[in-house]
């Protein structure tokens, strides 16, 4: 393939302009530098998170017996249908993470519940957040809720099914840390949900269609495990 002088000039000019533009994006933080910077940060919270957070803050100031805290697995449950004699606040938000709970503690304090049941973590690990960071968030959540007079029940983060088993190593490591944390505090009780919900270190498929969220049978198992603590 032959190049004439004009073609060579165009190619050289394009290379030079590309180099200059690349330097400017770094020096003056013009597009796309901010885009690439954003992709290295944790995703922002969803509109659903902020809608639920604001709803709880505006309408959730009541006297409850128990508060359930977590992500979609908690959010999707009708806890008062399972425990009709107990006044329960559902503070699960689909897609939430441990750092999200730390951003909405006021709406949990306002429930005035004396018992808090927490189960969260799988969304953290889906984003590559380390076990240590998730554990420290958990510790902070438990400490702050305890300071508001709540008895803390940490329920083991539920294992994923076959398609999500890449998260399970971290989930097992987190649960071990949480169980140890509970042994060091008389204000924290650790409850192993996986003892009833898992099979061969995976979420039992009879309790879930997607390997993550629970069906009615799965929630029945969960209820049976925690019933004595809720009642």
Rosetta constraint file for C-alpha pairs under 8 A:
AtomPair CA 3 CA 7 HARMONIC 5.84 0.50
AtomPair CA 3 CA 8 HARMONIC 6.46 0.50
AtomPair CA 4 CA 8 HARMONIC 6.47 0.50
AtomPair CA 5 CA 9 HARMONIC 6.15 0.50
AtomPair CA 6 CA 10 HARMONIC 6.19 0.50
AtomPair CA 7 CA 11 HARMONIC 6.23 0.50
AtomPair CA 8 CA 12 HARMONIC 6.09 0.50
AtomPair CA 9 CA 13 HARMONIC 6.01 0.50
AtomPair CA 10 CA 14 HARMONIC 6.12 0.50
AtomPair CA 11 CA 15 HARMONIC 6.25 0.50
AtomPair CA 12 CA 16 HARMONIC 6.17 0.50
AtomPair CA 13 CA 17 HARMONIC 6.10 0.50
AtomPair CA 14 CA 18 HARMONIC 6.06 0.50
AtomPair CA 15 CA 19 HARMONIC 6.22 0.50
AtomPair CA 16 CA 20 HARMONIC 6.26 0.50
AtomPair CA 17 CA 21 HARMONIC 6.07 0.50
AtomPair CA 18 CA 22 HARMONIC 6.08 0.50
AtomPair CA 19 CA 23 HARMONIC 6.27 0.50
AtomPair CA 20 CA 24 HARMONIC 6.24 0.50
AtomPair CA 21 CA 25 HARMONIC 6.24 0.50
AtomPair CA 22 CA 26 HARMONIC 6.69 0.50
AtomPair CA 23 CA 27 HARMONIC 6.14 0.50
AtomPair CA 24 CA 28 HARMONIC 5.62 0.50
AtomPair CA 24 CA 29 HARMONIC 7.28 0.50
AtomPair CA 24 CA 30 HARMONIC 7.21 0.50
AtomPair CA 25 CA 29 HARMONIC 4.88 0.50
AtomPair CA 25 CA 30 HARMONIC 4.76 0.50
AtomPair CA 25 CA 31 HARMONIC 6.33 0.50
AtomPair CA 25 CA 32 HARMONIC 6.81 0.50
AtomPair CA 25 CA 33 HARMONIC 5.67 0.50
AtomPair CA 26 CA 30 HARMONIC 7.40 0.50
AtomPair CA 26 CA 33 HARMONIC 6.46 0.50
AtomPair CA 29 CA 33 HARMONIC 5.51 0.50
AtomPair CA 29 CA 34 HARMONIC 6.37 0.50
AtomPair CA 30 CA 34 HARMONIC 6.75 0.50
AtomPair CA 31 CA 35 HARMONIC 6.75 0.50
AtomPair CA 32 CA 36 HARMONIC 6.42 0.50
AtomPair CA 33 CA 37 HARMONIC 6.14 0.50
AtomPair CA 34 CA 38 HARMONIC 6.04 0.50
AtomPair CA 35 CA 39 HARMONIC 6.39 0.50
AtomPair CA 36 CA 40 HARMONIC 6.72 0.50
AtomPair CA 37 CA 41 HARMONIC 7.00 0.50
AtomPair CA 39 CA 43 HARMONIC 7.91 0.50
AtomPair CA 42 CA 127 HARMONIC 7.64 0.50
AtomPair CA 45 CA 49 HARMONIC 6.11 0.50
AtomPair CA 45 CA 50 HARMONIC 7.33 0.50
AtomPair CA 45 CA 96 HARMONIC 7.77 0.50
AtomPair CA 45 CA 100 HARMONIC 7.86 0.50
AtomPair CA 46 CA 50 HARMONIC 6.71 0.50
AtomPair CA 46 CA 95 HARMONIC 7.78 0.50
AtomPair CA 47 CA 51 HARMONIC 6.05 0.50
AtomPair CA 48 CA 52 HARMONIC 6.05 0.50
AtomPair CA 48 CA 93 HARMONIC 7.86 0.50
AtomPair CA 48 CA 94 HARMONIC 7.68 0.50
AtomPair CA 49 CA 53 HARMONIC 5.98 0.50
AtomPair CA 49 CA 93 HARMONIC 6.29 0.50
AtomPair CA 49 CA 94 HARMONIC 7.31 0.50
AtomPair CA 49 CA 95 HARMONIC 7.61 0.50
AtomPair CA 49 CA 96 HARMONIC 7.14 0.50
AtomPair CA 50 CA 54 HARMONIC 6.00 0.50
AtomPair CA 51 CA 55 HARMONIC 6.12 0.50
AtomPair CA 52 CA 56 HARMONIC 6.12 0.50
AtomPair CA 52 CA 93 HARMONIC 6.98 0.50
AtomPair CA 53 CA 57 HARMONIC 6.25 0.50
AtomPair CA 53 CA 104 HARMONIC 6.63 0.50
AtomPair CA 53 CA 107 HARMONIC 7.32 0.50
AtomPair CA 54 CA 58 HARMONIC 6.14 0.50
AtomPair CA 55 CA 59 HARMONIC 5.82 0.50
AtomPair CA 55 CA 60 HARMONIC 7.27 0.50
AtomPair CA 56 CA 60 HARMONIC 4.56 0.50
AtomPair CA 56 CA 61 HARMONIC 7.70 0.50
AtomPair CA 56 CA 91 HARMONIC 7.95 0.50
AtomPair CA 56 CA 107 HARMONIC 5.65 0.50
AtomPair CA 57 CA 61 HARMONIC 7.30 0.50
AtomPair CA 57 CA 106 HARMONIC 7.43 0.50
AtomPair CA 57 CA 107 HARMONIC 5.12 0.50
AtomPair CA 60 CA 107 HARMONIC 6.80 0.50
AtomPair CA 60 CA 110 HARMONIC 6.75 0.50
AtomPair CA 60 CA 111 HARMONIC 6.45 0.50
AtomPair CA 61 CA 107 HARMONIC 7.67 0.50
AtomPair CA 61 CA 110 HARMONIC 4.98 0.50
AtomPair CA 61 CA 111 HARMONIC 5.60 0.50
AtomPair CA 61 CA 112 HARMONIC 7.98 0.50
AtomPair CA 62 CA 110 HARMONIC 6.82 0.50
AtomPair CA 62 CA 111 HARMONIC 5.33 0.50
AtomPair CA 62 CA 112 HARMONIC 6.94 0.50
AtomPair CA 63 CA 110 HARMONIC 7.99 0.50
AtomPair CA 63 CA 111 HARMONIC 5.57 0.50
AtomPair CA 63 CA 112 HARMONIC 5.22 0.50
AtomPair CA 63 CA 113 HARMONIC 6.57 0.50
AtomPair CA 64 CA 87 HARMONIC 5.15 0.50
AtomPair CA 64 CA 88 HARMONIC 5.72 0.50
AtomPair CA 64 CA 89 HARMONIC 6.33 0.50
AtomPair CA 64 CA 111 HARMONIC 5.56 0.50
AtomPair CA 64 CA 112 HARMONIC 5.93 0.50
AtomPair CA 64 CA 113 HARMONIC 4.85 0.50
AtomPair CA 64 CA 114 HARMONIC 7.92 0.50
AtomPair CA 65 CA 86 HARMONIC 6.52 0.50
AtomPair CA 65 CA 87 HARMONIC 5.23 0.50
AtomPair CA 65 CA 88 HARMONIC 6.01 0.50
AtomPair CA 65 CA 112 HARMONIC 7.54 0.50
AtomPair CA 65 CA 113 HARMONIC 4.70 0.50
AtomPair CA 65 CA 114 HARMONIC 5.98 0.50
AtomPair CA 65 CA 115 HARMONIC 6.73 0.50
AtomPair CA 66 CA 86 HARMONIC 7.49 0.50
AtomPair CA 66 CA 87 HARMONIC 6.53 0.50
AtomPair CA 66 CA 88 HARMONIC 4.88 0.50
AtomPair CA 66 CA 89 HARMONIC 6.30 0.50
AtomPair CA 66 CA 113 HARMONIC 4.95 0.50
AtomPair CA 66 CA 114 HARMONIC 6.29 0.50
AtomPair CA 66 CA 115 HARMONIC 4.92 0.50
AtomPair CA 66 CA 116 HARMONIC 5.91 0.50
AtomPair CA 66 CA 117 HARMONIC 7.61 0.50
AtomPair CA 66 CA 230 HARMONIC 7.34 0.50
AtomPair CA 67 CA 88 HARMONIC 5.65 0.50
AtomPair CA 67 CA 89 HARMONIC 4.63 0.50
AtomPair CA 67 CA 90 HARMONIC 5.97 0.50
AtomPair CA 67 CA 91 HARMONIC 6.70 0.50
AtomPair CA 67 CA 108 HARMONIC 7.46 0.50
AtomPair CA 67 CA 111 HARMONIC 7.16 0.50
AtomPair CA 67 CA 113 HARMONIC 5.98 0.50
AtomPair CA 67 CA 115 HARMONIC 6.42 0.50
AtomPair CA 67 CA 116 HARMONIC 4.93 0.50
AtomPair CA 67 CA 117 HARMONIC 6.26 0.50
AtomPair CA 68 CA 74 HARMONIC 6.98 0.50
AtomPair CA 68 CA 88 HARMONIC 7.44 0.50
AtomPair CA 68 CA 89 HARMONIC 6.31 0.50
AtomPair CA 68 CA 90 HARMONIC 5.10 0.50
AtomPair CA 68 CA 91 HARMONIC 5.60 0.50
AtomPair CA 68 CA 92 HARMONIC 6.66 0.50
AtomPair CA 68 CA 116 HARMONIC 5.96 0.50
AtomPair CA 68 CA 117 HARMONIC 4.80 0.50
AtomPair CA 68 CA 118 HARMONIC 6.08 0.50
AtomPair CA 69 CA 74 HARMONIC 6.77 0.50
AtomPair CA 69 CA 90 HARMONIC 6.70 0.50
AtomPair CA 69 CA 91 HARMONIC 4.79 0.50
AtomPair CA 69 CA 92 HARMONIC 4.95 0.50
AtomPair CA 69 CA 116 HARMONIC 7.18 0.50
AtomPair CA 69 CA 117 HARMONIC 6.03 0.50
AtomPair CA 69 CA 118 HARMONIC 4.78 0.50
AtomPair CA 69 CA 119 HARMONIC 6.50 0.50
AtomPair CA 69 CA 120 HARMONIC 7.81 0.50
AtomPair CA 70 CA 74 HARMONIC 5.36 0.50
AtomPair CA 70 CA 75 HARMONIC 7.02 0.50
AtomPair CA 70 CA 91 HARMONIC 6.67 0.50
AtomPair CA 70 CA 92 HARMONIC 4.34 0.50
AtomPair CA 70 CA 93 HARMONIC 6.36 0.50
AtomPair CA 70 CA 96 HARMONIC 6.97 0.50
AtomPair CA 70 CA 97 HARMONIC 7.81 0.50
AtomPair CA 70 CA 101 HARMONIC 7.75 0.50
AtomPair CA 70 CA 118 HARMONIC 5.89 0.50
AtomPair CA 70 CA 119 HARMONIC 5.16 0.50
AtomPair CA 70 CA 120 HARMONIC 4.95 0.50
AtomPair CA 71 CA 75 HARMONIC 5.98 0.50
AtomPair CA 71 CA 92 HARMONIC 4.91 0.50
AtomPair CA 71 CA 93 HARMONIC 4.69 0.50
AtomPair CA 71 CA 94 HARMONIC 4.66 0.50
AtomPair CA 71 CA 95 HARMONIC 5.60 0.50
AtomPair CA 71 CA 96 HARMONIC 4.84 0.50
AtomPair CA 71 CA 97 HARMONIC 6.92 0.50
AtomPair CA 71 CA 119 HARMONIC 7.59 0.50
AtomPair CA 71 CA 120 HARMONIC 5.95 0.50
AtomPair CA 72 CA 76 HARMONIC 5.75 0.50
AtomPair CA 72 CA 92 HARMONIC 6.25 0.50
AtomPair CA 72 CA 93 HARMONIC 5.58 0.50
AtomPair CA 72 CA 94 HARMONIC 3.59 0.50
AtomPair CA 72 CA 95 HARMONIC 6.00 0.50
AtomPair CA 72 CA 96 HARMONIC 7.38 0.50
AtomPair CA 72 CA 213 HARMONIC 7.62 0.50
AtomPair CA 73 CA 77 HARMONIC 7.00 0.50
AtomPair CA 73 CA 92 HARMONIC 7.58 0.50
AtomPair CA 73 CA 94 HARMONIC 7.37 0.50
AtomPair CA 73 CA 212 HARMONIC 7.92 0.50
AtomPair CA 73 CA 213 HARMONIC 5.65 0.50
AtomPair CA 73 CA 214 HARMONIC 6.88 0.50
AtomPair CA 74 CA 90 HARMONIC 7.43 0.50
AtomPair CA 74 CA 91 HARMONIC 7.76 0.50
AtomPair CA 74 CA 92 HARMONIC 4.95 0.50
AtomPair CA 74 CA 93 HARMONIC 7.47 0.50
AtomPair CA 74 CA 119 HARMONIC 7.39 0.50
AtomPair CA 75 CA 90 HARMONIC 6.67 0.50
AtomPair CA 75 CA 91 HARMONIC 6.92 0.50
AtomPair CA 75 CA 92 HARMONIC 4.06 0.50
AtomPair CA 75 CA 93 HARMONIC 5.36 0.50
AtomPair CA 75 CA 94 HARMONIC 6.07 0.50
AtomPair CA 76 CA 92 HARMONIC 7.85 0.50
AtomPair CA 76 CA 94 HARMONIC 7.97 0.50
AtomPair CA 77 CA 219 HARMONIC 7.50 0.50
AtomPair CA 78 CA 82 HARMONIC 6.77 0.50
AtomPair CA 79 CA 83 HARMONIC 6.11 0.50
AtomPair CA 79 CA 84 HARMONIC 7.97 0.50
AtomPair CA 79 CA 88 HARMONIC 6.78 0.50
AtomPair CA 79 CA 90 HARMONIC 7.15 0.50
AtomPair CA 80 CA 84 HARMONIC 4.82 0.50
AtomPair CA 80 CA 85 HARMONIC 7.71 0.50
AtomPair CA 80 CA 86 HARMONIC 6.89 0.50
AtomPair CA 80 CA 87 HARMONIC 7.02 0.50
AtomPair CA 80 CA 88 HARMONIC 6.05 0.50
AtomPair CA 82 CA 223 HARMONIC 7.14 0.50
AtomPair CA 86 CA 230 HARMONIC 7.94 0.50
AtomPair CA 86 CA 231 HARMONIC 7.38 0.50
AtomPair CA 89 CA 111 HARMONIC 6.88 0.50
AtomPair CA 91 CA 108 HARMONIC 7.08 0.50
AtomPair CA 92 CA 96 HARMONIC 7.86 0.50
AtomPair CA 95 CA 123 HARMONIC 6.46 0.50
AtomPair CA 96 CA 100 HARMONIC 5.82 0.50
AtomPair CA 96 CA 101 HARMONIC 7.34 0.50
AtomPair CA 96 CA 120 HARMONIC 7.92 0.50
AtomPair CA 96 CA 123 HARMONIC 6.79 0.50
AtomPair CA 97 CA 101 HARMONIC 6.65 0.50
AtomPair CA 97 CA 120 HARMONIC 6.71 0.50
AtomPair CA 97 CA 121 HARMONIC 6.20 0.50
AtomPair CA 97 CA 122 HARMONIC 7.86 0.50
AtomPair CA 97 CA 123 HARMONIC 5.79 0.50
AtomPair CA 97 CA 124 HARMONIC 5.49 0.50
AtomPair CA 98 CA 102 HARMONIC 6.71 0.50
AtomPair CA 98 CA 120 HARMONIC 6.64 0.50
AtomPair CA 98 CA 121 HARMONIC 6.43 0.50
AtomPair CA 98 CA 124 HARMONIC 7.09 0.50
AtomPair CA 98 CA 134 HARMONIC 6.42 0.50
AtomPair CA 98 CA 137 HARMONIC 5.86 0.50
AtomPair CA 98 CA 138 HARMONIC 6.61 0.50
AtomPair CA 99 CA 103 HARMONIC 6.59 0.50
AtomPair CA 99 CA 137 HARMONIC 6.30 0.50
AtomPair CA 100 CA 104 HARMONIC 6.70 0.50
AtomPair CA 101 CA 105 HARMONIC 6.17 0.50
AtomPair CA 101 CA 141 HARMONIC 7.51 0.50
AtomPair CA 102 CA 137 HARMONIC 7.56 0.50
AtomPair CA 102 CA 140 HARMONIC 7.88 0.50
AtomPair CA 102 CA 141 HARMONIC 6.40 0.50
AtomPair CA 104 CA 108 HARMONIC 7.06 0.50
AtomPair CA 105 CA 109 HARMONIC 6.17 0.50
AtomPair CA 106 CA 110 HARMONIC 6.16 0.50
AtomPair CA 107 CA 111 HARMONIC 7.02 0.50
AtomPair CA 108 CA 112 HARMONIC 7.80 0.50
AtomPair CA 109 CA 113 HARMONIC 7.62 0.50
AtomPair CA 109 CA 145 HARMONIC 7.39 0.50
AtomPair CA 109 CA 148 HARMONIC 6.99 0.50
AtomPair CA 113 CA 150 HARMONIC 6.76 0.50
AtomPair CA 114 CA 149 HARMONIC 6.51 0.50
AtomPair CA 114 CA 150 HARMONIC 4.51 0.50
AtomPair CA 114 CA 151 HARMONIC 6.01 0.50
AtomPair CA 115 CA 150 HARMONIC 5.21 0.50
AtomPair CA 115 CA 151 HARMONIC 4.73 0.50
AtomPair CA 115 CA 152 HARMONIC 6.07 0.50
AtomPair CA 115 CA 153 HARMONIC 7.34 0.50
AtomPair CA 116 CA 145 HARMONIC 7.92 0.50
AtomPair CA 116 CA 150 HARMONIC 6.32 0.50
AtomPair CA 116 CA 151 HARMONIC 6.17 0.50
AtomPair CA 116 CA 152 HARMONIC 5.08 0.50
AtomPair CA 116 CA 153 HARMONIC 5.94 0.50
AtomPair CA 117 CA 152 HARMONIC 6.33 0.50
AtomPair CA 117 CA 153 HARMONIC 4.73 0.50
AtomPair CA 117 CA 154 HARMONIC 5.99 0.50
AtomPair CA 117 CA 155 HARMONIC 6.80 0.50
AtomPair CA 118 CA 152 HARMONIC 7.70 0.50
AtomPair CA 118 CA 153 HARMONIC 6.29 0.50
AtomPair CA 118 CA 154 HARMONIC 5.05 0.50
AtomPair CA 118 CA 155 HARMONIC 5.84 0.50
AtomPair CA 119 CA 154 HARMONIC 6.44 0.50
AtomPair CA 119 CA 155 HARMONIC 5.18 0.50
AtomPair CA 119 CA 156 HARMONIC 6.38 0.50
AtomPair CA 119 CA 157 HARMONIC 5.61 0.50
AtomPair CA 119 CA 158 HARMONIC 7.88 0.50
AtomPair CA 120 CA 157 HARMONIC 5.78 0.50
AtomPair CA 121 CA 125 HARMONIC 6.56 0.50
AtomPair CA 121 CA 134 HARMONIC 6.98 0.50
AtomPair CA 121 CA 157 HARMONIC 6.15 0.50
AtomPair CA 121 CA 171 HARMONIC 7.55 0.50
AtomPair CA 122 CA 126 HARMONIC 6.28 0.50
AtomPair CA 122 CA 157 HARMONIC 7.06 0.50
AtomPair CA 122 CA 158 HARMONIC 7.76 0.50
AtomPair CA 122 CA 167 HARMONIC 7.34 0.50
AtomPair CA 122 CA 171 HARMONIC 7.33 0.50
AtomPair CA 123 CA 127 HARMONIC 6.61 0.50
AtomPair CA 124 CA 128 HARMONIC 6.69 0.50
AtomPair CA 124 CA 129 HARMONIC 5.43 0.50
AtomPair CA 124 CA 134 HARMONIC 7.10 0.50
AtomPair CA 125 CA 129 HARMONIC 5.29 0.50
AtomPair CA 125 CA 130 HARMONIC 7.07 0.50
AtomPair CA 125 CA 131 HARMONIC 7.84 0.50
AtomPair CA 125 CA 167 HARMONIC 6.25 0.50
AtomPair CA 125 CA 170 HARMONIC 7.27 0.50
AtomPair CA 125 CA 171 HARMONIC 7.99 0.50
AtomPair CA 126 CA 167 HARMONIC 6.99 0.50
AtomPair CA 129 CA 133 HARMONIC 6.83 0.50
AtomPair CA 129 CA 134 HARMONIC 7.08 0.50
AtomPair CA 130 CA 134 HARMONIC 6.41 0.50
AtomPair CA 131 CA 135 HARMONIC 6.02 0.50
AtomPair CA 131 CA 170 HARMONIC 6.18 0.50
AtomPair CA 131 CA 171 HARMONIC 7.96 0.50
AtomPair CA 131 CA 173 HARMONIC 7.16 0.50
AtomPair CA 131 CA 174 HARMONIC 5.89 0.50
AtomPair CA 132 CA 136 HARMONIC 6.14 0.50
AtomPair CA 132 CA 174 HARMONIC 7.93 0.50
AtomPair CA 133 CA 137 HARMONIC 6.25 0.50
AtomPair CA 134 CA 138 HARMONIC 6.21 0.50
AtomPair CA 134 CA 174 HARMONIC 7.74 0.50
AtomPair CA 135 CA 139 HARMONIC 6.16 0.50
AtomPair CA 135 CA 174 HARMONIC 6.50 0.50
AtomPair CA 135 CA 177 HARMONIC 7.22 0.50
AtomPair CA 135 CA 178 HARMONIC 7.20 0.50
AtomPair CA 136 CA 140 HARMONIC 6.19 0.50
AtomPair CA 137 CA 141 HARMONIC 6.16 0.50
AtomPair CA 138 CA 142 HARMONIC 6.15 0.50
AtomPair CA 139 CA 143 HARMONIC 6.08 0.50
AtomPair CA 140 CA 144 HARMONIC 6.12 0.50
AtomPair CA 141 CA 145 HARMONIC 6.14 0.50
AtomPair CA 142 CA 146 HARMONIC 5.98 0.50
AtomPair CA 142 CA 152 HARMONIC 6.53 0.50
AtomPair CA 142 CA 188 HARMONIC 7.75 0.50
AtomPair CA 143 CA 147 HARMONIC 6.24 0.50
AtomPair CA 144 CA 148 HARMONIC 6.68 0.50
AtomPair CA 145 CA 149 HARMONIC 6.79 0.50
AtomPair CA 145 CA 150 HARMONIC 5.66 0.50
AtomPair CA 145 CA 151 HARMONIC 7.92 0.50
AtomPair CA 145 CA 152 HARMONIC 7.46 0.50
AtomPair CA 146 CA 150 HARMONIC 4.91 0.50
AtomPair CA 146 CA 151 HARMONIC 6.34 0.50
AtomPair CA 146 CA 152 HARMONIC 6.91 0.50
AtomPair CA 146 CA 187 HARMONIC 7.03 0.50
AtomPair CA 151 CA 187 HARMONIC 5.59 0.50
AtomPair CA 151 CA 188 HARMONIC 6.56 0.50
AtomPair CA 152 CA 187 HARMONIC 6.09 0.50
AtomPair CA 152 CA 188 HARMONIC 4.74 0.50
AtomPair CA 152 CA 189 HARMONIC 6.28 0.50
AtomPair CA 153 CA 188 HARMONIC 5.77 0.50
AtomPair CA 153 CA 189 HARMONIC 4.81 0.50
AtomPair CA 153 CA 190 HARMONIC 5.88 0.50
AtomPair CA 153 CA 191 HARMONIC 6.93 0.50
AtomPair CA 154 CA 178 HARMONIC 7.50 0.50
AtomPair CA 154 CA 188 HARMONIC 7.01 0.50
AtomPair CA 154 CA 189 HARMONIC 6.14 0.50
AtomPair CA 154 CA 190 HARMONIC 4.89 0.50
AtomPair CA 154 CA 191 HARMONIC 6.16 0.50
AtomPair CA 155 CA 190 HARMONIC 5.87 0.50
AtomPair CA 155 CA 191 HARMONIC 4.68 0.50
AtomPair CA 155 CA 192 HARMONIC 6.02 0.50
AtomPair CA 155 CA 193 HARMONIC 6.32 0.50
AtomPair CA 156 CA 175 HARMONIC 5.65 0.50
AtomPair CA 156 CA 178 HARMONIC 7.85 0.50
AtomPair CA 156 CA 190 HARMONIC 7.19 0.50
AtomPair CA 156 CA 191 HARMONIC 6.12 0.50
AtomPair CA 156 CA 192 HARMONIC 5.11 0.50
AtomPair CA 156 CA 193 HARMONIC 5.61 0.50
AtomPair CA 156 CA 194 HARMONIC 6.84 0.50
AtomPair CA 157 CA 171 HARMONIC 6.38 0.50
AtomPair CA 157 CA 174 HARMONIC 7.92 0.50
AtomPair CA 157 CA 175 HARMONIC 6.57 0.50
AtomPair CA 157 CA 193 HARMONIC 7.65 0.50
AtomPair CA 157 CA 194 HARMONIC 7.89 0.50
AtomPair CA 158 CA 171 HARMONIC 7.61 0.50
AtomPair CA 158 CA 193 HARMONIC 6.73 0.50
AtomPair CA 158 CA 194 HARMONIC 5.98 0.50
AtomPair CA 158 CA 197 HARMONIC 7.78 0.50
AtomPair CA 158 CA 203 HARMONIC 7.33 0.50
AtomPair CA 159 CA 165 HARMONIC 7.68 0.50
AtomPair CA 159 CA 167 HARMONIC 7.93 0.50
AtomPair CA 159 CA 168 HARMONIC 5.76 0.50
AtomPair CA 159 CA 171 HARMONIC 6.61 0.50
AtomPair CA 159 CA 172 HARMONIC 7.83 0.50
AtomPair CA 159 CA 194 HARMONIC 6.79 0.50
AtomPair CA 159 CA 198 HARMONIC 6.86 0.50
AtomPair CA 159 CA 201 HARMONIC 7.15 0.50
AtomPair CA 159 CA 202 HARMONIC 5.74 0.50
AtomPair CA 159 CA 203 HARMONIC 5.33 0.50
AtomPair CA 159 CA 212 HARMONIC 7.87 0.50
AtomPair CA 160 CA 164 HARMONIC 5.09 0.50
AtomPair CA 160 CA 165 HARMONIC 5.63 0.50
AtomPair CA 160 CA 167 HARMONIC 7.11 0.50
AtomPair CA 160 CA 168 HARMONIC 6.37 0.50
AtomPair CA 160 CA 202 HARMONIC 5.75 0.50
AtomPair CA 160 CA 203 HARMONIC 5.13 0.50
AtomPair CA 160 CA 211 HARMONIC 5.55 0.50
AtomPair CA 160 CA 212 HARMONIC 5.43 0.50
AtomPair CA 161 CA 165 HARMONIC 5.89 0.50
AtomPair CA 161 CA 202 HARMONIC 5.02 0.50
AtomPair CA 161 CA 203 HARMONIC 4.62 0.50
AtomPair CA 161 CA 204 HARMONIC 6.98 0.50
AtomPair CA 161 CA 205 HARMONIC 6.96 0.50
AtomPair CA 161 CA 210 HARMONIC 7.56 0.50
AtomPair CA 161 CA 211 HARMONIC 4.01 0.50
AtomPair CA 161 CA 212 HARMONIC 6.42 0.50
AtomPair CA 162 CA 202 HARMONIC 6.51 0.50
AtomPair CA 162 CA 203 HARMONIC 7.77 0.50
AtomPair CA 162 CA 211 HARMONIC 6.77 0.50
AtomPair CA 163 CA 211 HARMONIC 6.85 0.50
AtomPair CA 164 CA 168 HARMONIC 7.38 0.50
AtomPair CA 164 CA 211 HARMONIC 6.94 0.50
AtomPair CA 164 CA 212 HARMONIC 7.73 0.50
AtomPair CA 165 CA 169 HARMONIC 7.71 0.50
AtomPair CA 165 CA 202 HARMONIC 6.87 0.50
AtomPair CA 167 CA 171 HARMONIC 6.29 0.50
AtomPair CA 168 CA 172 HARMONIC 6.01 0.50
AtomPair CA 168 CA 201 HARMONIC 7.80 0.50
AtomPair CA 168 CA 202 HARMONIC 7.73 0.50
AtomPair CA 169 CA 173 HARMONIC 6.33 0.50
AtomPair CA 170 CA 174 HARMONIC 6.04 0.50
AtomPair CA 171 CA 175 HARMONIC 6.11 0.50
AtomPair CA 172 CA 176 HARMONIC 6.26 0.50
AtomPair CA 173 CA 177 HARMONIC 6.44 0.50
AtomPair CA 174 CA 178 HARMONIC 6.17 0.50
AtomPair CA 175 CA 179 HARMONIC 6.02 0.50
AtomPair CA 176 CA 180 HARMONIC 6.31 0.50
AtomPair CA 177 CA 181 HARMONIC 6.18 0.50
AtomPair CA 178 CA 182 HARMONIC 6.28 0.50
AtomPair CA 178 CA 190 HARMONIC 7.20 0.50
AtomPair CA 179 CA 183 HARMONIC 6.56 0.50
AtomPair CA 179 CA 190 HARMONIC 5.60 0.50
AtomPair CA 180 CA 184 HARMONIC 6.68 0.50
AtomPair CA 181 CA 185 HARMONIC 6.78 0.50
AtomPair CA 181 CA 188 HARMONIC 7.89 0.50
AtomPair CA 182 CA 186 HARMONIC 7.36 0.50
AtomPair CA 182 CA 187 HARMONIC 7.82 0.50
AtomPair CA 182 CA 188 HARMONIC 4.98 0.50
AtomPair CA 182 CA 189 HARMONIC 5.53 0.50
AtomPair CA 182 CA 190 HARMONIC 5.78 0.50
AtomPair CA 183 CA 188 HARMONIC 7.76 0.50
AtomPair CA 183 CA 189 HARMONIC 7.83 0.50
AtomPair CA 191 CA 225 HARMONIC 7.93 0.50
AtomPair CA 191 CA 226 HARMONIC 7.52 0.50
AtomPair CA 193 CA 197 HARMONIC 6.24 0.50
AtomPair CA 193 CA 222 HARMONIC 6.51 0.50
AtomPair CA 193 CA 225 HARMONIC 6.85 0.50
AtomPair CA 194 CA 198 HARMONIC 4.99 0.50
AtomPair CA 194 CA 203 HARMONIC 7.69 0.50
AtomPair CA 196 CA 221 HARMONIC 6.51 0.50
AtomPair CA 196 CA 222 HARMONIC 7.64 0.50
AtomPair CA 196 CA 225 HARMONIC 7.64 0.50
AtomPair CA 197 CA 203 HARMONIC 6.00 0.50
AtomPair CA 197 CA 204 HARMONIC 5.89 0.50
AtomPair CA 197 CA 207 HARMONIC 7.21 0.50
AtomPair CA 197 CA 218 HARMONIC 6.83 0.50
AtomPair CA 197 CA 221 HARMONIC 6.92 0.50
AtomPair CA 197 CA 222 HARMONIC 7.64 0.50
AtomPair CA 198 CA 202 HARMONIC 5.24 0.50
AtomPair CA 198 CA 203 HARMONIC 4.29 0.50
AtomPair CA 198 CA 204 HARMONIC 4.79 0.50
AtomPair CA 199 CA 203 HARMONIC 6.13 0.50
AtomPair CA 199 CA 204 HARMONIC 5.13 0.50
AtomPair CA 203 CA 207 HARMONIC 7.50 0.50
AtomPair CA 203 CA 208 HARMONIC 7.66 0.50
AtomPair CA 203 CA 211 HARMONIC 6.38 0.50
AtomPair CA 203 CA 212 HARMONIC 7.57 0.50
AtomPair CA 204 CA 208 HARMONIC 7.17 0.50
AtomPair CA 205 CA 209 HARMONIC 6.82 0.50
AtomPair CA 205 CA 211 HARMONIC 6.65 0.50
AtomPair CA 206 CA 217 HARMONIC 7.79 0.50
AtomPair CA 206 CA 218 HARMONIC 7.83 0.50
AtomPair CA 207 CA 214 HARMONIC 5.66 0.50
AtomPair CA 207 CA 215 HARMONIC 5.54 0.50
AtomPair CA 207 CA 216 HARMONIC 7.54 0.50
AtomPair CA 207 CA 217 HARMONIC 5.72 0.50
AtomPair CA 207 CA 218 HARMONIC 4.45 0.50
AtomPair CA 208 CA 212 HARMONIC 6.61 0.50
AtomPair CA 208 CA 213 HARMONIC 5.86 0.50
AtomPair CA 208 CA 214 HARMONIC 4.75 0.50
AtomPair CA 208 CA 215 HARMONIC 5.35 0.50
AtomPair CA 208 CA 218 HARMONIC 6.98 0.50
AtomPair CA 209 CA 213 HARMONIC 7.35 0.50
AtomPair CA 209 CA 214 HARMONIC 7.53 0.50
AtomPair CA 209 CA 215 HARMONIC 7.31 0.50
AtomPair CA 214 CA 218 HARMONIC 5.12 0.50
AtomPair CA 214 CA 219 HARMONIC 6.31 0.50
AtomPair CA 215 CA 219 HARMONIC 6.42 0.50
AtomPair CA 216 CA 220 HARMONIC 6.20 0.50
AtomPair CA 217 CA 221 HARMONIC 6.40 0.50
AtomPair CA 218 CA 222 HARMONIC 6.36 0.50
AtomPair CA 219 CA 223 HARMONIC 5.97 0.50
AtomPair CA 220 CA 224 HARMONIC 6.20 0.50
AtomPair CA 221 CA 225 HARMONIC 6.36 0.50
AtomPair CA 222 CA 226 HARMONIC 6.44 0.50
AtomPair CA 223 CA 227 HARMONIC 5.52 0.50
AtomPair CA 226 CA 230 HARMONIC 6.25 0.50
AtomPair CA 227 CA 231 HARMONIC 5.99 0.50
